[in-house]
Each structure stands twice: as structure tokens, then as C-alpha cells.
Amino acid sequence: MKTIRKKHMDRREWYSDSDREYACIYHRDDCFQGGIGLLTFTGLKEPESVDSPEGPLCIAANGYQWLELVPEGGHFALTAMFHDGTLFEQYTDITLRNEVDENGDAAFYDLLLDVVVLSDGTPRVLDREELDEALAGGIISRAEYALALQTANQVVDFYTTHKDLIRKKLFEYKALFEK
């Protein structure tokens, strides 16, 4: 059974054995306040693929970039994945809480539920069974379970209503690291 785990924006938990570039900033504008990080893979031994709702998907290989957004006081962390300047995946971890430093470095406590945006632009909730198992196993409380479902629904609703704005902002935030 999965548990709530602390994850860092630089993804040190997964990629500590590979070379990668990482930069982060604290950013505040009319749409976002919190930590933004850019992770660029430079020394993966082999590409990493996952099973996505649309089939196998390579999410990390040398040259791929992950733009990470961890909002201060929020209950989600967004990973926007780029390859050759193309945004090919948006994956949102639903979180119990986020920790954002004044320099923008951040961590979050993964609440097991996720939202992915499919290639046709449709947001889809993933891993509901993991959330259900965590509740049944006493890993999370009923309040945490409700928080996860409520936040996932808010993410889906926000994306459905503002997908063009989100896409525009992701490219703007990525450009902050290219100066």
C-alpha cells in the first residue's frame, strides 16, 4: 500500500543517480504564487517511460525539461513536461501540503491522487484506487480523503475553464529560466 511521501521539486528522490540541471525561483503574479523550478535531464542512463491513459509515454530522457510549480498554501503540484520546446504532458499531484522556501525551492506531501491532461486537452483523474486503499488502510483520514477529491475536482474544473491561459503561463514561466 502506498503512503504519503514528501517529494522535492528537484525530484532528488527519483533521479539522484543521474546528472541534471535544476534552477528554482520564488514567483508571484496575478495567477500564481510559490516555487517554480526547471529540471533539465542531462545524464539519464536510459529514457524513462510510464503507462499513461493513452499508452506508453516517455516522460524523461536527456534534453527533456520538467517545469515544476508548487503553489504556496496550495494542495497541488504541477509538472509540465517539455521536449524540444513542445509541451507534451501536464501532470498534477494532489498534495496534503506544500512547503516553499523564500528562494522558491519547494517540497510537497503527495496525497496519492493525480490529474493528467490528455493529448486532446481533457483532464483526467488518476489513482483513485490508491486513494481509496489509503483511506481503507488508515493511511489517510476521511478529511484528507475529502481534501484530495475536492482538490482534484477543482484542478479539473480550473483546467477545463482556463486551459489556454494555463498553457500560456507555462511557457511564460519556462522562459523565466532562459534569460
URNOR-V247500 format. One record per backbone hydrogen bond with DSSP energy under -1.0 kcal/mol. CO is the residue of the C=O (numbers start at 1). NH is the residue of the N-H. If there is no record, write none. Layout:
BEGIN
CO,NH
CO,NH
END
This chain:
BEGIN
5,110
7,108
8,11
11,14
11,15
15,18
19,42
19,43
21,40
23,38
25,36
27,34
32,29
33,72
34,27
35,70
36,25
37,68
38,23
39,66
40,21
41,63
48,59
48,60
50,57
52,55
55,52
57,50
60,48
61,64
64,41
65,82
66,39
67,80
68,37
69,78
70,35
71,74
75,95
77,93
78,69
79,91
80,67
81,88
81,89
82,65
83,86
86,83
89,81
90,117
91,79
92,115
93,77
94,111
97,109
99,107
101,104
105,101
106,9
107,99
108,7
109,96
113,94
114,126
115,92
116,124
118,121
122,118
124,116
126,114
127,131
128,132
129,133
130,134
131,135
132,136
133,137
134,139
134,140
135,138
141,145
142,146
143,147
144,148
145,149
146,150
147,151
148,152
149,153
150,154
151,155
152,156
153,157
154,158
155,159
156,160
157,161
158,162
162,166
163,167
164,168
165,169
166,170
167,171
168,172
169,173
170,174
171,175
174,177
175,178
END
